[in-house]
Amino acid sequence: MDILHRIGVQNATPDKVYEALTTIDGLAGWWTEKTEGETGVGDVIAFRFIPGGFDMKVIELDPARLVRWEVVDGPPEWIGTTIRWDLEQRDDYTIVLFKHEGWREAVEFMHHCSTKWAIYLMSLKQLVETGEGAPAPRDVMISDWH
């Protein structure tokens, strides 16, 4: 089972969105301020939030087109799942097709994560369009899972 989302980032090239997905400063600007590690293929990026965090291994990079991570540490439901970002220029927009792939079952936590991914994707859009995202801990709180 997969979480799927789509956003359009206005007046931004796929290169600019790719940069926000593949640099520590970029990732910290829209997902969580507590982001560290290296961002090349085979490297692991550590993302930390108030209740815990995730370690993502970078498994594929195609500049301005594709970013893929495998979850190597975090909540049990996430371990072994993959995160995929496909980027494509369409007119004045970069279209981002997002997939969090490989959930074993549609537990309540998956519903929660789907909503949070949507919030963070809007933060990514905001960061690239305006220079200012809303990463954790400045994100929209939706429940006791943060």
LOTIBA-404289 format. One record per residue: x, y, z of N, C-alpha, C, CB in turn; residue in three letters. Coordinates in steps of 0.001 Angstrom, whole numbers. Glycine has a CB too. Example, Ala and Ser with C-alpha at 12.3 -4.5 7.8 and 13.67 -1.06 7.14 Angstrom:
<mivexs>
MIVEX | n_px | n_py | n_pz | ca_px | ca_py | ca_pz | c_px | c_py | c_pz | cb_px | cb_py | cb_pz | rest
MIVEX | 13190 | -5690 | 7800 | 12300 | -4500 | 7800 | 13200 | -3300 | 7800 | 11308 | -4473 | 9046 | ALA
MIVEX | 12850 | -2250 | 7080 | 13670 | -1060 | 7140 | 12900 | 30 | 7870 | 14084 | -598 | 5725 | SER
</mivexs>
This chain:
<mivexs>
MIVEX | n_px | n_py | n_pz | ca_px | ca_py | ca_pz | c_px | c_py | c_pz | cb_px | cb_py | cb_pz | rest
MIVEX | 841 | -1180 | 0 | 0 | 0 | 0 | 883 | 1238 | 0 | -955 | 1 | 1214 | MET
MIVEX | 388 | 2265 | -682 | 1192 | 3464 | -867 | 426 | 4717 | -460 | 1644 | 3575 | -2314 | ASP
MIVEX | 1156 | 5710 | 17 | 637 | 7065 | 192 | 1038 | 7831 | -1068 | 1198 | 7760 | 1521 | ILE
MIVEX | 85 | 8482 | -1717 | 336 | 9207 | -2965 | -102 | 10656 | -2833 | -396 | 8536 | -4143 | LEU
MIVEX | 733 | 11578 | -3288 | 376 | 12996 | -3319 | 960 | 13643 | -4566 | 874 | 13721 | -2045 | HIS
MIVEX | 389 | 14777 | -4959 | 884 | 15547 | -6104 | 800 | 17018 | -5753 | 73 | 15235 | -7406 | ARG
MIVEX | 1882 | 17750 | -6012 | 1859 | 19207 | -5870 | 2486 | 19826 | -7114 | 2614 | 19664 | -4577 | ILE
MIVEX | 2158 | 21078 | -7341 | 2805 | 21866 | -8382 | 3510 | 23041 | -7730 | 1778 | 22353 | -9446 | GLY
MIVEX | 4797 | 23187 | -8022 | 5583 | 24281 | -7452 | 5737 | 25344 | -8535 | 6989 | 23781 | -6930 | VAL
MIVEX | 5160 | 26515 | -8291 | 5081 | 27561 | -9313 | 6398 | 28308 | -9473 | 3977 | 28543 | -8970 | GLN
MIVEX | 6685 | 28650 | -10742 | 7886 | 29432 | -11078 | 9153 | 28822 | -10490 | 7735 | 30865 | -10582 | ASN
MIVEX | 9232 | 27491 | -10566 | 10405 | 26801 | -10042 | 10800 | 25701 | -11016 | 10131 | 26217 | -8625 | ALA
MIVEX | 12092 | 25604 | -11270 | 12575 | 24538 | -12135 | 12694 | 23244 | -11323 | 13942 | 24922 | -12775 | THR
MIVEX | 12686 | 22094 | -11999 | 12935 | 20845 | -11291 | 14277 | 20870 | -10548 | 12902 | 19676 | -12272 | PRO
MIVEX | 15277 | 21588 | -11079 | 16571 | 21704 | -10386 | 16404 | 22307 | -8997 | 17547 | 22560 | -11209 | ASP
MIVEX | 15565 | 23322 | -8894 | 15371 | 24016 | -7619 | 14661 | 23104 | -6606 | 14557 | 25315 | -7833 | LYS
MIVEX | 13659 | 22364 | -7065 | 12963 | 21426 | -6178 | 13914 | 20292 | -5781 | 11687 | 20854 | -6869 | VAL
MIVEX | 14673 | 19801 | -6746 | 15640 | 18730 | -6486 | 16637 | 19156 | -5394 | 16397 | 18356 | -7791 | TYR
MIVEX | 17065 | 20395 | -5466 | 17995 | 20924 | -4457 | 17377 | 20884 | -3060 | 18403 | 22366 | -4808 | GLU
MIVEX | 16067 | 21186 | -2967 | 15377 | 21159 | -1672 | 15230 | 19737 | -1134 | 14000 | 21808 | -1797 | ALA
MIVEX | 15342 | 18738 | -2024 | 15208 | 17333 | -1633 | 16551 | 16638 | -1420 | 14420 | 16588 | -2681 | LEU
MIVEX | 17647 | 17293 | -1812 | 18944 | 16601 | -1818 | 20061 | 17365 | -1117 | 19356 | 16328 | -3228 | THR
MIVEX | 19714 | 18406 | -370 | 20709 | 19109 | 444 | 20190 | 19165 | 1880 | 20993 | 20558 | -115 | THR
MIVEX | 21106 | 19146 | 2838 | 20691 | 19213 | 4241 | 19947 | 20524 | 4508 | 21918 | 19086 | 5181 | ILE
MIVEX | 20446 | 21639 | 3982 | 19761 | 22923 | 4187 | 18370 | 22904 | 3573 | 20581 | 24075 | 3588 | ASP
MIVEX | 18250 | 22336 | 2390 | 16950 | 22254 | 1731 | 15971 | 21424 | 2538 | 17098 | 21668 | 338 | GLY
MIVEX | 16385 | 20228 | 2942 | 15514 | 19332 | 3709 | 15118 | 19945 | 5051 | 16209 | 17988 | 3937 | LEU
MIVEX | 16073 | 20604 | 5716 | 15794 | 21250 | 6999 | 14873 | 22453 | 6827 | 17097 | 21683 | 7669 | ALA
MIVEX | 14788 | 22964 | 5610 | 13950 | 24128 | 5339 | 12484 | 23813 | 5151 | 14444 | 24820 | 4137 | GLY
MIVEX | 12138 | 22523 | 4934 | 10713 | 22195 | 4748 | 10223 | 21013 | 5578 | 10455 | 21905 | 3308 | TRP
MIVEX | 11133 | 20060 | 5984 | 10630 | 18878 | 6690 | 10869 | 18960 | 8195 | 11286 | 17623 | 6136 | TRP
MIVEX | 12122 | 18960 | 8615 | 12402 | 19156 | 10042 | 13730 | 19877 | 10191 | 12426 | 17798 | 10805 | THR
MIVEX | 13768 | 20825 | 11099 | 14988 | 21593 | 11321 | 16130 | 20695 | 11790 | 14738 | 22700 | 12344 | GLU
MIVEX | 15795 | 19574 | 12444 | 16827 | 18647 | 12937 | 17109 | 17590 | 11874 | 16383 | 17971 | 14274 | LYS
MIVEX | 17868 | 17980 | 10863 | 18229 | 17097 | 9751 | 19742 | 17082 | 9650 | 17574 | 17564 | 8399 | THR
MIVEX | 20324 | 15873 | 9600 | 21776 | 15799 | 9430 | 22172 | 14546 | 8682 | 22480 | 15839 | 10781 | GLU
MIVEX | 23409 | 14564 | 8173 | 23932 | 13429 | 7434 | 24455 | 13867 | 6083 | 22865 | 12362 | 7266 | GLY
MIVEX | 24702 | 12893 | 5223 | 25137 | 13154 | 3854 | 24008 | 12756 | 2916 | 26455 | 12379 | 3511 | GLU
MIVEX | 23997 | 13324 | 1708 | 22833 | 13161 | 840 | 23125 | 12477 | -487 | 22234 | 14487 | 573 | THR
MIVEX | 24288 | 11815 | -603 | 24610 | 11099 | -1829 | 24046 | 9689 | -1814 | 26111 | 11054 | -2032 | GLY
MIVEX | 24060 | 9016 | -2968 | 23575 | 7635 | -3050 | 24377 | 6765 | -2083 | 23686 | 7086 | -4509 | VAL
MIVEX | 23659 | 5986 | -1274 | 24289 | 5126 | -271 | 24432 | 5776 | 1091 | 25631 | 4703 | -748 | GLY
MIVEX | 24270 | 7095 | 1160 | 24364 | 7811 | 2435 | 23056 | 7704 | 3208 | 24722 | 9290 | 2201 | ASP
MIVEX | 23127 | 7987 | 4500 | 21939 | 7966 | 5358 | 21708 | 9374 | 5914 | 22100 | 6925 | 6522 | VAL
MIVEX | 20470 | 9825 | 5795 | 20060 | 11133 | 6318 | 19201 | 10879 | 7553 | 19272 | 11980 | 5233 | ILE
MIVEX | 19515 | 11561 | 8655 | 18762 | 11424 | 9900 | 17819 | 12611 | 10055 | 19719 | 11322 | 11121 | ALA
MIVEX | 16529 | 12314 | 10202 | 15493 | 13327 | 10404 | 14926 | 13131 | 11800 | 14363 | 13231 | 9310 | PHE
MIVEX | 14954 | 14179 | 12641 | 14469 | 14046 | 14008 | 13328 | 15023 | 14274 | 15609 | 14276 | 15006 | ARG
MIVEX | 12335 | 14499 | 15001 | 11130 | 15246 | 15365 | 10953 | 15134 | 16876 | 9861 | 14708 | 14600 | PHE
MIVEX | 9979 | 15836 | 17431 | 9752 | 15809 | 18877 | 9533 | 14371 | 19372 | 8537 | 16690 | 19243 | ILE
MIVEX | 8652 | 13561 | 18716 | 8434 | 12213 | 19252 | 9453 | 11164 | 18796 | 7073 | 11754 | 18869 | PRO
MIVEX | 10346 | 11468 | 17893 | 11289 | 10463 | 17397 | 11848 | 10873 | 16050 | 10615 | 9091 | 17291 | GLY
MIVEX | 12017 | 9904 | 15162 | 12544 | 10288 | 13861 | 12704 | 9119 | 12917 | 13854 | 10970 | 14028 | GLY
MIVEX | 13353 | 9404 | 11793 | 13531 | 8448 | 10714 | 14954 | 8559 | 10186 | 12498 | 8686 | 9582 | PHE
MIVEX | 15512 | 7432 | 9769 | 16775 | 7418 | 9040 | 16479 | 6931 | 7629 | 17849 | 6510 | 9750 | ASP
MIVEX | 16865 | 7721 | 6651 | 16601 | 7416 | 5247 | 17918 | 7150 | 4528 | 15830 | 8575 | 4563 | MET
MIVEX | 18006 | 5996 | 3869 | 19154 | 5698 | 3021 | 18814 | 6154 | 1609 | 19520 | 4169 | 3057 | LYS
MIVEX | 19697 | 6964 | 1029 | 19484 | 7449 | -341 | 19799 | 6284 | -1287 | 20390 | 8723 | -663 | VAL
MIVEX | 18795 | 5840 | -2061 | 19013 | 4677 | -2930 | 19033 | 5023 | -4413 | 17945 | 3653 | -2680 | ILE
MIVEX | 18520 | 6197 | -4781 | 18559 | 6574 | -6202 | 18445 | 8088 | -6340 | 17421 | 5872 | -6993 | GLU
MIVEX | 19265 | 8652 | -7213 | 19223 | 10080 | -7529 | 19364 | 10242 | -9039 | 20348 | 10865 | -6771 | LEU
MIVEX | 18459 | 11003 | -9622 | 18551 | 11372 | -11030 | 18303 | 12879 | -11066 | 17507 | 10561 | -11945 | ASP
MIVEX | 19364 | 13694 | -11164 | 19222 | 15140 | -10989 | 18040 | 15744 | -11748 | 20483 | 15818 | -11424 | PRO
MIVEX | 17253 | 16521 | -10992 | 16084 | 17246 | -11492 | 14951 | 16323 | -11944 | 16492 | 18136 | -12639 | ALA
MIVEX | 15068 | 15000 | -11674 | 14013 | 14080 | -12110 | 13502 | 13135 | -11028 | 14510 | 13273 | -13250 | ARG
MIVEX | 14416 | 12601 | -10189 | 14013 | 11541 | -9265 | 14884 | 11521 | -8022 | 14069 | 10189 | -9955 | LEU
MIVEX | 14232 | 11314 | -6862 | 14918 | 11070 | -5594 | 14205 | 9883 | -4943 | 14908 | 12361 | -4650 | VAL
MIVEX | 14986 | 8885 | -4480 | 14395 | 7750 | -3766 | 15192 | 7446 | -2509 | 14333 | 6506 | -4672 | ARG
MIVEX | 14450 | 7195 | -1413 | 15041 | 6829 | -141 | 14429 | 5508 | 328 | 14829 | 7949 | 912 | TRP
MIVEX | 15195 | 4758 | 1116 | 14654 | 3614 | 1839 | 14714 | 3928 | 3322 | 15435 | 2303 | 1506 | GLU
MIVEX | 13625 | 3635 | 4030 | 13593 | 3878 | 5472 | 14352 | 2739 | 6168 | 12109 | 3982 | 6001 | VAL
MIVEX | 15467 | 3082 | 6816 | 16289 | 2064 | 7468 | 16157 | 2080 | 8992 | 17738 | 2258 | 7085 | VAL
MIVEX | 15568 | 3146 | 9542 | 15293 | 3179 | 10976 | 14151 | 4140 | 11234 | 16553 | 3592 | 11782 | ASP
MIVEX | 13361 | 3831 | 12266 | 12206 | 4649 | 12606 | 11094 | 3762 | 13119 | 11732 | 5470 | 11395 | GLY
MIVEX | 9836 | 4220 | 13050 | 8719 | 3389 | 13501 | 8683 | 2075 | 12712 | 7376 | 4151 | 13347 | PRO
MIVEX | 8284 | 979 | 13341 | 8271 | -319 | 12664 | 7478 | -301 | 11350 | 7692 | -1369 | 13589 | PRO
MIVEX | 6388 | 479 | 11321 | 5559 | 540 | 10107 | 6316 | 1143 | 8921 | 4295 | 1357 | 10377 | GLU
MIVEX | 7348 | 1952 | 9199 | 8086 | 2637 | 8137 | 9288 | 1839 | 7642 | 8548 | 3988 | 8624 | TRP
MIVEX | 9861 | 999 | 8488 | 11106 | 319 | 8119 | 10870 | -566 | 6895 | 11646 | -529 | 9308 | ILE
MIVEX | 11715 | -399 | 5891 | 11593 | -1152 | 4646 | 10714 | -504 | 3599 | 11070 | -2492 | 4937 | GLY
MIVEX | 9996 | 563 | 3969 | 9221 | 1300 | 2965 | 10161 | 2240 | 2211 | 8047 | 2100 | 3632 | THR
MIVEX | 9705 | 2739 | 1085 | 10518 | 3675 | 309 | 9735 | 4953 | 45 | 10970 | 3037 | -1023 | THR
MIVEX | 10500 | 6030 | -78 | 9953 | 7358 | -388 | 10458 | 7713 | -1784 | 10386 | 8457 | 695 | ILE
MIVEX | 9547 | 8119 | -2660 | 9917 | 8417 | -4049 | 9357 | 9783 | -4454 | 9393 | 7307 | -5011 | ARG
MIVEX | 10218 | 10582 | -5065 | 9847 | 11900 | -5567 | 10154 | 11924 | -7068 | 10617 | 13049 | -4799 | TRP
MIVEX | 9133 | 12063 | -7910 | 9326 | 12239 | -9358 | 9048 | 13698 | -9689 | 8388 | 11277 | -10194 | ASP
MIVEX | 9968 | 14324 | -10431 | 9870 | 15752 | -10767 | 9754 | 15921 | -12276 | 11100 | 16534 | -10230 | LEU
MIVEX | 8879 | 16838 | -12687 | 8708 | 17097 | -14115 | 8275 | 18545 | -14331 | 7673 | 16123 | -14730 | GLU
MIVEX | 8910 | 19210 | -15280 | 8536 | 20585 | -15625 | 7291 | 20578 | -16501 | 9701 | 21311 | -16348 | GLN
MIVEX | 6286 | 21358 | -16123 | 5103 | 21563 | -16960 | 4755 | 23039 | -16928 | 3896 | 20689 | -16476 | ARG
MIVEX | 4967 | 23698 | -18050 | 4745 | 25147 | -18143 | 5526 | 25855 | -17031 | 3219 | 25485 | -18047 | ASP
MIVEX | 4831 | 26647 | -16198 | 5515 | 27409 | -15142 | 5638 | 26630 | -13836 | 4777 | 28707 | -14884 | ASP
MIVEX | 5313 | 25356 | -13859 | 5320 | 24554 | -12636 | 6307 | 23398 | -12718 | 3928 | 24019 | -12354 | TYR
MIVEX | 6836 | 23023 | -11563 | 7463 | 21712 | -11420 | 6436 | 20845 | -10710 | 8844 | 21781 | -10620 | THR
MIVEX | 6021 | 19768 | -11366 | 5082 | 18825 | -10782 | 5883 | 17814 | -9966 | 4220 | 18117 | -11886 | ILE
MIVEX | 5461 | 17624 | -8723 | 6088 | 16658 | -7831 | 5078 | 15541 | -7584 | 6550 | 17327 | -6481 | VAL
MIVEX | 5426 | 14335 | -8031 | 4625 | 13156 | -7703 | 5346 | 12437 | -6568 | 4422 | 12209 | -8961 | LEU
MIVEX | 4660 | 12326 | -5439 | 5236 | 11772 | -4215 | 4612 | 10407 | -3929 | 5021 | 12737 | -3015 | PHE
MIVEX | 5459 | 9446 | -3550 | 4971 | 8128 | -3129 | 5719 | 7685 | -1889 | 5133 | 7084 | -4260 | LYS
MIVEX | 4980 | 7266 | -874 | 5569 | 6550 | 261 | 5084 | 5113 | 89 | 5143 | 7181 | 1694 | HIS
MIVEX | 5962 | 4271 | -469 | 5579 | 2956 | -971 | 5897 | 1828 | -3 | 6262 | 2698 | -2274 | GLU
MIVEX | 5057 | 796 | -55 | 5385 | -450 | 608 | 4843 | -637 | 2012 | 6813 | -579 | 656 | GLY
MIVEX | 3825 | 128 | 2395 | 3191 | -102 | 3697 | 2576 | -1498 | 3686 | 2102 | 992 | 4010 | TRP
MIVEX | 2742 | -2242 | 4773 | 2199 | -3602 | 4847 | 685 | -3608 | 5037 | 2859 | -4367 | 5983 | ARG
MIVEX | 175 | -2635 | 5792 | -1276 | -2548 | 5979 | -1678 | -1103 | 6274 | -1740 | -3484 | 7127 | GLU
MIVEX | -2942 | -816 | 6008 | -3451 | 551 | 6174 | -3875 | 790 | 7624 | -4643 | 809 | 5218 | ALA
MIVEX | -2893 | 813 | 8515 | -3163 | 1082 | 9923 | -3483 | 2574 | 10112 | -1948 | 662 | 10804 | VAL
MIVEX | -4009 | 2912 | 11281 | -4364 | 4309 | 11548 | -3159 | 5235 | 11386 | -4940 | 4449 | 12960 | GLU
MIVEX | -1981 | 4755 | 11754 | -757 | 5563 | 11634 | -485 | 5940 | 10169 | 454 | 4791 | 12218 | PHE
MIVEX | -868 | 5066 | 9242 | -696 | 5390 | 7814 | -1577 | 6574 | 7419 | -1033 | 4160 | 6930 | MET
MIVEX | -2807 | 6595 | 7936 | -3703 | 7729 | 7671 | -3075 | 9022 | 8201 | -5103 | 7494 | 8324 | HIS
MIVEX | -2569 | 8955 | 9429 | -1908 | 10111 | 10044 | -722 | 10574 | 9186 | -1429 | 9762 | 11478 | HIS
MIVEX | 126 | 9622 | 8787 | 1320 | 9973 | 8011 | 950 | 10565 | 6659 | 2205 | 8745 | 7813 | CYS
MIVEX | -130 | 10093 | 6065 | -582 | 10647 | 4790 | -918 | 12127 | 4937 | -1804 | 9873 | 4267 | SER
MIVEX | -1638 | 12463 | 6007 | -1984 | 13864 | 6250 | -723 | 14691 | 6497 | -2946 | 13985 | 7450 | THR
MIVEX | 194 | 14155 | 7312 | 1425 | 14896 | 7602 | 2285 | 15075 | 6353 | 2228 | 14178 | 8686 | LYS
MIVEX | 2369 | 14042 | 5499 | 3122 | 14210 | 4253 | 2528 | 15352 | 3434 | 3122 | 12897 | 3429 | TRP
MIVEX | 1195 | 15425 | 3378 | 556 | 16508 | 2614 | 948 | 17873 | 3186 | -988 | 16347 | 2626 | ALA
MIVEX | 958 | 17974 | 4502 | 1344 | 19234 | 5155 | 2795 | 19585 | 4814 | 1163 | 19131 | 6697 | ILE
MIVEX | 3682 | 18580 | 4884 | 5091 | 18847 | 4590 | 5326 | 19121 | 3106 | 5949 | 17673 | 5037 | TYR
MIVEX | 4537 | 18515 | 2226 | 4664 | 18828 | 800 | 4257 | 20278 | 533 | 3799 | 17864 | -47 | LEU
MIVEX | 3264 | 20765 | 1257 | 2903 | 22186 | 1128 | 4025 | 23068 | 1672 | 1574 | 22485 | 1876 | MET
MIVEX | 4723 | 22591 | 2696 | 5883 | 23313 | 3221 | 7008 | 23344 | 2187 | 6380 | 22663 | 4532 | SER
MIVEX | 7230 | 22219 | 1483 | 8215 | 22173 | 397 | 7860 | 23179 | -694 | 8301 | 20751 | -197 | LEU
MIVEX | 6597 | 23187 | -1103 | 6120 | 24132 | -2126 | 6374 | 25576 | -1671 | 4600 | 23912 | -2412 | LYS
MIVEX | 6024 | 25857 | -419 | 6198 | 27195 | 150 | 7680 | 27582 | 189 | 5592 | 27258 | 1569 | GLN
MIVEX | 8541 | 26649 | 602 | 9972 | 26928 | 672 | 10522 | 27308 | -701 | 10726 | 25714 | 1226 | LEU
MIVEX | 10212 | 26506 | -1707 | 10776 | 26761 | -3035 | 10182 | 28027 | -3653 | 10530 | 25558 | -3960 | VAL
MIVEX | 8897 | 28269 | -3421 | 8253 | 29453 | -4014 | 8607 | 30753 | -3303 | 6757 | 29279 | -4002 | GLU
MIVEX | 8781 | 30698 | -1970 | 8936 | 31948 | -1201 | 10263 | 32051 | -456 | 7810 | 32076 | -210 | THR
MIVEX | 10994 | 30934 | -343 | 12230 | 30941 | 427 | 12037 | 30602 | 1891 | 12879 | 32268 | 316 | GLY
MIVEX | 10786 | 30378 | 2322 | 10485 | 30104 | 3732 | 9476 | 28971 | 3834 | 9946 | 31372 | 4442 | GLU
MIVEX | 9923 | 27811 | 4355 | 9022 | 26689 | 4573 | 8494 | 26682 | 5998 | 9727 | 25373 | 4269 | GLY
MIVEX | 7783 | 25597 | 6360 | 7270 | 25435 | 7721 | 7658 | 24047 | 8231 | 5716 | 25634 | 7767 | ALA
MIVEX | 8967 | 23833 | 8451 | 9418 | 22524 | 8921 | 9091 | 22312 | 10397 | 10921 | 22373 | 8694 | PRO
MIVEX | 9137 | 21047 | 10844 | 9018 | 20779 | 12275 | 10166 | 21511 | 12978 | 9049 | 19225 | 12579 | ALA
MIVEX | 9927 | 22116 | 14122 | 8699 | 22074 | 14935 | 7703 | 23183 | 14607 | 9058 | 22158 | 16392 | PRO
MIVEX | 7828 | 23818 | 13446 | 6913 | 24914 | 13098 | 5774 | 24443 | 12184 | 7690 | 26047 | 12415 | ARG
MIVEX | 5592 | 23126 | 12065 | 4566 | 22578 | 11175 | 3196 | 22604 | 11842 | 4924 | 21142 | 10762 | ASP
MIVEX | 2166 | 22266 | 11090 | 802 | 22217 | 11585 | 634 | 20933 | 12409 | -229 | 22276 | 10405 | VAL
MIVEX | 231 | 21067 | 13672 | 4 | 19899 | 14513 | -1417 | 19385 | 14266 | 225 | 20243 | 16023 | MET
MIVEX | -1546 | 18060 | 14094 | -2867 | 17503 | 13787 | -3353 | 16514 | 14834 | -2837 | 16829 | 12442 | ILE
MIVEX | -2461 | 16013 | 15690 | -2875 | 15049 | 16707 | -1739 | 14834 | 17684 | -3303 | 13708 | 16067 | SER
MIVEX | -1939 | 13865 | 18578 | -919 | 13604 | 19587 | 299 | 12875 | 19034 | -1512 | 12805 | 20708 | ASP
MIVEX | 285 | 12463 | 17744 | 1474 | 11873 | 17135 | 2449 | 12941 | 16651 | 1078 | 10970 | 15976 | TRP
MIVEX | 2023 | 14184 | 16608 | 2794 | 15312 | 16091 | 2983 | 15138 | 14635 | 4140 | 15450 | 16787 | HIS
</mivexs>
